[in-house]
Amino acid sequence: MINPSSHSTKPDLSCNLIEVDLAIPDHEKHHRNIGDLNGASAAVQERHSLTKKEKDMITNLAIISADEVVKLTSCNESLWIVSTGNKEETLDYEEYTLRFPQTIGPLRDGYCLTASRALATVAADAYFILDSFLDMKCWQDLFPCIITKADVGEVISSGDETTRDGALQLMFAEFQMPSPVVPTRKVYFLRFCKLVNEVTWAIVDVSVDNLRGDSPSALYGYRRRPSGCLIQRVHDGLSKVIWIEHSEFDASIHQHAYKKLVVSGKAFGAQMWLSALKMQCARHAILTTSIMSIRLVRDVECDEARAVALIMLGQQITMQLCNSVKASPRWTPITGSKSKNEERVMIRETLVNPNSISTMVVTAATSVRLPVPPCRVFNFLTDPCTRKEWDVLSLNGAMEEIIGIPTCQESGSHVSLLRPKLGDGKMFILQECRSDDFSSTLVYAPADMISINAAVREVGTTGKFVYNGKPILPSGFIIVPEGQPIEKTPGSEAERMETKGGSLMTVAFQLLISSEHPLNSTVELIQMMVALVCNTVDNIKSGLKCNCPSYEHEPTNSQTVISKEL
């Protein structure tokens, strides 16, 4: 985290203020005032085109921001402070203001400024990454657990047809940290592609404000300073990516267990974005390879087409769960009766199809702190032998993996089809496990084989895990370090997530309820969901021995809720 208020030598940047705003009509401003981007797509079609003067101002901002991002990614001296132990890099603010006096404006009062840099080799060609960043849908697919909404405002330039140099467009998006307690970040920004040399490109993002007397960043309490990545083609279809994330935000809205992670710059930071990119590119490489590794038990068959479909379904349930737990004003708190925790429950009413009755998706979720490292939590949850300690679907027995498909060889991430060893053998569980340098997730959805086979056949057209028009809803866990410095050790990605502190874990369960249910029955189901979350958290704490004397003074934080979303 950067705290510029502590530096008395900070120069006055007001004379160099460069701010540009998207052309937003009045009815779109109404959507923004209620903190919703649902009306954004329609508004894009109805607003007036930018004038030449406005385009020139935006282009000028893009060129200045690109120059800054290229220099920040390339400089290895003085600008970046490297922490001991974990080698994380943070920006030296005094040096930065001396080198870049022409920025997008001074820091707002009460705002927190964070800047971070990360580097990784990614299993994707540079052109694949470039094309994905310049296509809104592909960009969302690269970051399915971070980007919840996105759209393109206006394409100012398509750039060179071959190199994409000079491509410039206005966009808006909503980013999330998958937890009901962490406010989302909404941003209106420009995206610019610059060819740095024959094998290197820069993708640059920066917030735009005050072109027509409107300031989206002030409204949303978040401004993205010049950020982005340098993408360099190396060899064998790989790319070297250096990511810069530089932003300011209203720190007063963060009063929750994740506050340390947010104000330190780790949440929404360079490592979070780059880890997600690395994971998705590894998945894409596996999906497009001619040889796929598949683990099978005896007498079970799974060809590559089915394996690809299962990987796609795995991503869908992970994305659906992450989106279902994002922060929203529609959350309503409910206190669990059998636990010290407070769980967050959300009720959403959706029409499964226009000609049928409406249904409610009940989501019960909580975010809690655990006084153990993320790798221990993740290993406990993914261990088939300990699953019976927390999962009611295990029927107090072990789980058997029927099919296992690696989605990232380096991290051990995979999609599985599981079956409880106890029971009648008719219930199966589709599960995806992900682990990277920032977070780990375990997401699973129970279904019978008829539903799974139908979803496998239709996933290419529907893109969703549905059967007979109804969604098959996942449950699961998202685990991140609480914000203390990371101590990296040899081993897999999950094993390297050792921290000096503990973990922050979001737990979520979902249930589909018909609106024909009587009110008292619905209330009972909600109470059952809250109890399920409370008991699961308690069982995980017990299994991890969080109540032992060495942890008994560790604080825990959680919060609970009910919300109705149409």
N, C-alpha and C positions, 0 to 999 in steps of 0.2 A: 504494500500500500504506500502511496505517496501522500504526504501531508504538506502541501505547499504553504500553509499558514505558518509553519514553523520556520520559514526562511524569510528573513527581513529583506534580503537582497533581491527578491523576485521583481523583475521589471514590469512596468506598466504595459500591458498588451492591448489596451483598449483602442489605441490608434490603429492597430493592425487587424481589427476585427473583420473577419470575412464570414458571413453567415448567409445561407440560402435556404429558402423554404419551398416545399412542394406546393403546387397549385391545388389547394384543397377547397372545394366548394362548401357552402354553409351547412348543407345537410350532412356532409362528412364530418364536420366539426362536431356535430351532435353526437355521432358515433364515438368520436374520440373523447368527448366529455364524459361519457359513461364508461370509458375504458374498454371499448370493444372494437375490434377490427372487422367484425362480421360484415359491415356495410362497405368495406373498403373497395372490394372488387367492382361493385356497381358504381361507386363514386369515381373510380378511375375512368370508366367509360363516359361519364357525363361531364367531367370538368373540362375547362378550356385548355387548349394547348399552350405550352410555354412560348413566350415571345422570344425573338432573337436575343434581346438584351438579357433576358433571364437565362437562356441557354449559355450565353457567353459567360455570365457570372458563375454558373454551375461548372462550366468547363474550366474556368480559372481556378476554382476551388479544387477540382479534381487534379489538376496539374501540380498545384502546390502540395496537396496531400500525398500524391504519388511520390514526389521528391522526398518528402519527409519519411514515408514508409520505407522506401528503398534505402535511405541512409540509416534508419533505425535498425533494419534487418542486417545491414552489411557491417555496421560499426561494431568492433569488438573491444574497444577501449573507452574508458572514461564515462560513456553514456550509461553503461549497464553495471549494476552492482551484483556480483555473484555471491550467493549465500554459501556458507561453509556447510558441508555435509550433503545436502541434497542438490547443490549446484543450480538452484533456481535463480533466474535473473529478474531483477526489478530495475526500474528506470531511476537514474539519478536526476531528480527534478531540477536542481540548480543548473547542472550542465545542460539539460534539455532546453531550459528557457533561454540560455545564452546562445545555443545553436539554432533554435527555431523560434525567434521572436514573432514571426508572422504565422500565427496559429488561428484557430477558429474562435478565439475569445478567451477571456479570463474565467477562472473557476468561479461558479456561483456560490454565494454564501450558504453554508451548511451542507455543501456537497463534498463527497469523498472522491479522490482521484486515484485510480489504479492503472498500472501499466506493467505488462509482463511480456516475456519473449520465450519461445520454445522452438526446438528443432527436432525433426524426425525424418527418416527415410520412409517413403510411402510406396506401397505396392501398386502403383498406377502410373500410367504415362501422363506427362504434363498436359497434353491436349485433352485427355479425359477429364482431368481436374478442372482445366480452364472452361471447357464446354459445360461442365456441371455447375460451376459458379455463375455462368452467364445464362443459364436456363433455370427459371424459378422452381419448376417441379423437381428437376434433378438436384438442385441445391438443397431442397427440403429432404430429398431422399438420402443425401450425404449426412445429414444431421437430424435423423428422425426423432431423437429424444431431446433435442434442444430447440429446434424451430417448430413452433406450434401453428403459426400463421405466416403467410408470405404472399406478396403480390408485386407486380411490376407497375410502376406509375407511368413512366414514359421512357421510351428508348430514344435517347438523344443521338447516339451514333452506334451503328453495328460494328464499327471497326473494320480492320482489314479482313477480308474473307478467309484468308489462310491462317494468319498469325493471331487474329483477334485484337491486334494492337489498336488502341484508341476506342475500343468499345466502351460506351458510357450510358448508364441507365439510372433512373430514379426508382427506388424500391421502398417498401415498408414491410416490417416484419415484427413478430413477437417471439422473444426468446424466453425459455424457462429453465429453472433448476427444478427437476422433478420432485416437488414437495408442495403440499398444500399451504405451507407457512411462508414460503419465499415468494415475494411479489415478482410477477413476470416483468420483462423489459420490452417496451414497445419503442420502435425507432423508425423514423423516416430518414433515408440516407441515399447517397449516390454510390454507385459501384462503377469502378473504372479499371480497365485492363491496359497495362503498359508493357510493351516489349522492351526489356532492359538490355538484352543482347541476344545472340542467336539461339541460346538454349535456356534463357531465363525470362520469366514474366513476373509482373507484380499485379496482384488483385488488391484493390484499395477501396475501403469503405469509409465514409465520414458522414455524420449527421448534417442535415441541411435545415436552416432556420431563416426566418425573417425576410423572405423574398416578397411576400405580400402581407406583411404585418402580422404574421402568425408564427408561433414558436412551439412546434410539437415537442421538442426536447424539454422545454420548461413545463409543459403540461404533463408529460409522462415522468418527469424527474429522472431522466436518463439521456445522456448525450454521448455519442460515440465519436471520440476524437480520431484523427487519422490512424486507421487500423488496417489489418489485412495480412497478406502473406506473399512471400517470394517463392516462386516455384521454379525449380531447376531440373531439367532433364539430365539424368545421369546415364545409366546403362541397364540393359535387360528389362526395359519397361518400367524402371523405377524412377522416382522423383525425390529430390531433396526439398523439403518444405520448411521454411522459417516463418513462424507465425508471430505477429505483433497484435496485442490487444490493449487498447488505450481508451479508457472511458471515465466519465464522471457520473455520479448518481447521488440522489438524495439519501443520505445515510439515515435520516430520521425514521424512514418507513421500515427499517430492518430492526425489529425488536423480537427476535426469535432465536431458536437454538443454532441456526445457520449463520448468525450475524458475523461471527469470527471468520467463517469461510468466505463470506461475501466481501467484507471490508478489507480482507487481506488480498483480494484480487484473484483468489484461486477459483471461486465460483465465477463463471462467465469469463475466465481468464484464458490465456494462450494455450496452456496445457489441456484445459477442458476441450477446447475446440479442436486442437491438433490430435488429441487422443481419439476423439470421435471420428475425425477424418481418416486416421490410420486404420481404425477398426472397419469402417465401411468400405474402404478401398481393398482391404484384405478379403472381405466378404465377396466383393465384386470379382476379385481375382479368382476365388474358388468357384464362383458361379459360372465363370467363363472358361475354366480350365477343361481340358479334355479328359483328365483323370481326377476323379473325386474319391477321397477316402471315406468309406462308410463302415461303421461297426454294426454287426448284426449278431443276434443270438440265433441259435439253431432253428431251422425250419422257417425263418422269416426272410422274405425277399424285399428288396428295395433297389430299383434301378435308378440311374442318374436323374431322369426326369422327375421321379417321385421325390428324390432327395432335394432337388432344386425347389420343388413346390413346398416341401417342409421347411426349407430355409426361409423362403418368402413368407410363409405363415408365421414362422418364429419371429421375424422382424415385425410383422403386423401386430402380433399380440404384445410385443415389447413397446412398440410405438403407441398402441391403444392404451396400455396401462399408464405410461408416462404422461400422456395427454390427459388422462382421466384424473390425475392427482395434482394438476397444476393449480396454482393459487387463483382464487376467484372470489368476488364479493358474495357469491351465492352460497358459500360454505356457511353452515350453521352449527355451532358447537353443541355436542351432547357429551355428557359425562358417563363413562362406563361405571356400572354399579359394583363390579367385582374386581376392580383394579384401581390403583392409584393414578393410572394414566387417564388422559382425556383423548378421545379419538375424534377424528374429523370425518364426518359422514356427509356425502353429497347425494341428493336425489335429482335425477334428470328424467324428464319426460320426453320421449322421442316416438315418432311414428315409424314402426318397422316397415310399413308400406302404406301408401295413401288410402288403400281400401280396407285396411284392417283397424282393429282397435289400437289405441296407444298403449305403450308399455313404459315402465319406469326402470331405469338402470340405477340401482342403489350402489353407491361406492362408499365403502367405509375405509378410512385411511388415517394413519397417524405418523408423525415424524418424531423419533426419539433418539436420545443420545445413549450410546453404549460405551462403557469404559474399557473397551478392548479394540485392537487394531482392525481395520476393515478386512484384512486377509483372513483373520480368525473367524469373523462373522460369516464371510462368504464361504469358507471351507466347511463350516458347521452346517450351513444351509444346503450346500450341494452334496454333502456326504450321504450316500444312500443308507448308511448304517445309523445315522443320527436323525434321519428325516422323521421317523416315528415320534421323536420328542416334540415336534412342533406342528406337523402336518396332519390334520384330521383325515385327509384323503388316503393316507397310508394305512389306515385301519389298524394302527399299532404294529405294523410290520414293516419290513424293508421294501424298497422299490427296486424293480428289475428294469434295466434299460433294454428295450426291444430293438431300437434303432438309435445310433449315435452318429452325428455328422459334424465334423469340425468346421467352424466358420472362420477361425483365425488360428493357424498353427502356433504362432508365437505366444499367444495369450492363453490358449487352452479353451477359448470360447467355443460353444457348440450348441447344436439343436438336437433334442432327444425326443424319442417317444418312449414313455415309461408305462409300467403296469405294476400295480400293487401285487406283492406276492400272496397276500391274503385276499379273500373275496371271491366273487364268481368269475373273474377274468373278463368281464364285459366292459369295464371302465378303463380307459387309457388317459394318459396325460401328455399333452404336447408341451414341451418346456424349452426355453432358450436361456442359456447362461452366457453372460458377457462380462469381460473384465478387461480394463485398460489402465493406463497410468493415472487416471483420475477417479474412476468410479467402477462399481460392479453392479450387475443386475441379475436377478433370477426371476423369471416370469413364467407362469404355467397356466394351462387351461385344461380342465377335465372334459372329456367327450367320449362317446362310444365310437367304435370303428366305422360305423355307417356315416356319422357326421364328419369324421376325419377324412374318409375317402372322398366324400362329396366336396369338402373344402379343398382338397388337393386337386381335384378336377377343375374347380372353378376359380382358383386363386389367381390364375393368369388374367381372368376377365373381371372378377369382382375386386381383387386386391384386398379382400377381407376374409376373416375367419367366420363364415356364416353357414347356417344350415336351415333349409326351408324358410329363408328370408329373415331368420332371427340370428343375432350375433351370439357367438360363443365367447363368453367374457373371461378374460384372464385375471389372475391375482398375482401378487409377487412382492419383490423387495428391491429397493434401490439403495445402495450403500456408498457413502463417500467418507473421506477422512474429515474430522471435525475442524481442521484448519491449522493444526500444528505442523511444523516442518516434517517432511517425509524423509525417513531414513531408508534408502534403497539398499536391498540385499540381493544376492544371487537368487535366481529362480524364475518362475513364471511371473507374468504381469501381476496377478493377484498376490503372489508371495512378496512382490516388491512394494506393496502398498502398506508397509509398516509405518506407523506414526508414533510420535512421542505421546500423543493424546489418544483419544478414542475414535469412535465412529458415529456418524449420523445415519440413521436408517429410516427410510420411509416404507411402511407396510400398507398394502392396500388389498381389499377384497371387493368383488363386484357380484351383483345378483340381478337377474332380470325378473321384474314383477309385472304382472298384468294389471292394468288400471281397473279391471273388474273386481280385484280383491277388495273386500270391505275394509274400511279405514282401520278398524281395530286389528285386523289381520296384518295390514301393512305396517302398523306401528310395532307389532310383535316381531315381524321380520327385520325391521330396522334395529330393534333391541338385540335380536339374535346376532346381527352383523357386528354391532358394537362389541358385544361380548366375545365374538370370535376374534376380533382384532386384539382386544385386551388380553385374552387368554394366550393368543399366539405370541404376543410381546413378552408376557410373563414366562412362557415356556422357553423362549429363546434366551432370555436373561438367565433362567435357571440352568439351561444346557451349557451356557457359556460361563457359568459360575460368577455372574455379575454381582451376586449378593454375598460373595465371600468377603472376609474381613478386609482384604487389600483394596476392595472396591466400595466398601460400604459408605464411605464418605464422598464418593464421586457424585456430583449432581446429575440428575436426569431431567430432560426437558421433553415435553410432548404437548400436543394440543389436539382437541377433538371437535367434530362438527356435523349440521344437516343443511343441505342446500337443494333448491328446486330449480332445475334448468330445463327450459323448454326446447 
